[in-house]
Amino acid sequence: KGSARWYWCRGARAPEPLPDELPRWSGRERYTLRSVLGRGGAGRVFLAEDHQEGRHVAVKMLAGTDNPRTRARFAQEIRVASTLDDPGVVRVLDGDADPQDAWIAMEWVRGPTLRDVLGDGPVPIEEAVRIGLAVARTLARLHGKGIAHRDVKPSNILLTTDGAPLL
């Protein structure tokens, strides 16, 4: 709550400023975009302020694509992720998969990705085993529910400020 501050920890990157031109999206009434947290092949992730709940969230917006398969996969991600209640998965709070407006609001994890941490060099073996086991346990729970993550990689593993990994 309060102003958007970045909580620094080993490997964390500071958010980027917002681009000059912001996307038009249906969540703009409830959320105000504050900065860019990251970008990838599917789109960008923004730090946003949730006016309804008085907290900061991460908003992932699908990059401008007319590919129906990509949009259908994103809509499925919203449906499946919003039903999950797992300690190893980032909570999904809101979203819209409209063909012109695909976005998902998730809890904001104040920490680096595993990719950021590995950019500093190898981690101690005990830490690697701890993170690997936690991710494996989460994946096993998801698979037990018939859910496959489809994109497990260091940039999609977030580490909380106390080092717990989240998919």
Solvent accessible surface area in square Angstrom, and as a share of the most:
residue,aa,sasa,rsa
1,K,172,0.73
2,G,61,0.58
3,S,85,0.55
4,A,47,0.36
5,R,147,0.54
6,W,49,0.17
7,Y,79,0.30
8,W,160,0.56
9,C,42,0.25
10,R,127,0.46
11,G,20,0.20
12,A,11,0.08
13,R,139,0.51
14,A,54,0.42
15,P,37,0.23
16,E,73,0.33
17,P,115,0.73
18,L,53,0.26
19,P,44,0.27
20,D,160,0.83
21,E,147,0.66
22,L,75,0.37
23,P,44,0.28
24,R,192,0.70
25,W,12,0.04
26,S,59,0.38
27,G,4,0.04
28,R,114,0.42
29,E,155,0.70
30,R,56,0.20
31,Y,3,0.01
32,T,46,0.27
33,L,11,0.06
34,R,106,0.39
35,S,14,0.09
36,V,0,0.00
37,L,43,0.21
38,G,17,0.16
39,R,140,0.51
40,G,51,0.49
41,G,88,0.85
42,A,47,0.37
43,G,9,0.09
44,R,66,0.24
45,V,41,0.23
46,F,0,0.00
47,L,5,0.02
48,A,0,0.00
49,E,48,0.21
50,D,0,0.00
51,H,96,0.43
52,Q,124,0.55
53,E,81,0.36
54,G,37,0.36
55,R,69,0.25
56,H,13,0.06
57,V,0,0.00
58,A,9,0.07
59,V,0,0.00
60,K,43,0.18
61,M,16,0.07
62,L,20,0.10
63,A,46,0.35
64,G,88,0.85
65,T,34,0.20
66,D,140,0.73
67,N,72,0.37
68,P,105,0.66
69,R,168,0.61
70,T,44,0.26
71,R,41,0.15
72,A,61,0.47
73,R,101,0.37
74,F,8,0.03
75,A,18,0.14
76,Q,98,0.43
77,E,68,0.31
78,I,22,0.11
79,R,147,0.54
80,V,47,0.27
81,A,19,0.14
82,S,62,0.40
83,T,107,0.62
84,L,30,0.15
85,D,127,0.66
86,D,11,0.06
87,P,115,0.72
88,G,6,0.06
89,V,18,0.10
90,V,12,0.07
91,R,120,0.44
92,V,22,0.13
93,L,46,0.23
94,D,44,0.23
95,G,25,0.24
96,D,44,0.23
97,A,35,0.27
98,D,62,0.32
99,P,87,0.54
100,Q,158,0.70
101,D,21,0.11
102,A,11,0.08
103,W,10,0.04
104,I,1,0.00
105,A,0,0.00
106,M,32,0.15
107,E,44,0.20
108,W,19,0.07
109,V,15,0.08
110,R,81,0.30
111,G,6,0.06
112,P,7,0.04
113,T,20,0.12
114,L,22,0.11
115,R,150,0.55
116,D,20,0.11
117,V,5,0.03
118,L,75,0.37
119,G,68,0.65
120,D,95,0.49
121,G,25,0.24
122,P,136,0.85
123,V,22,0.13
124,P,77,0.48
125,I,123,0.63
126,E,124,0.56
127,E,41,0.18
128,A,41,0.32
129,V,76,0.44
130,R,105,0.38
131,I,7,0.03
132,G,38,0.37
133,L,86,0.43
134,A,30,0.23
135,V,15,0.08
136,A,53,0.41
137,R,138,0.50
138,T,5,0.03
139,L,33,0.17
140,A,64,0.50
141,R,93,0.34
142,L,5,0.02
143,H,105,0.47
144,G,72,0.69
145,K,113,0.48
146,G,72,0.69
147,I,37,0.19
148,A,66,0.51
149,H,55,0.25
150,R,172,0.63
151,D,66,0.34
152,V,67,0.38
153,K,89,0.38
154,P,56,0.35
155,S,37,0.24
156,N,48,0.24
157,I,10,0.05
158,L,50,0.25
159,L,8,0.04
160,T,34,0.20
161,T,88,0.51
162,D,122,0.63
163,G,17,0.17
164,A,42,0.33
165,P,13,0.08
166,L,17,0.09
167,L,19,0.10
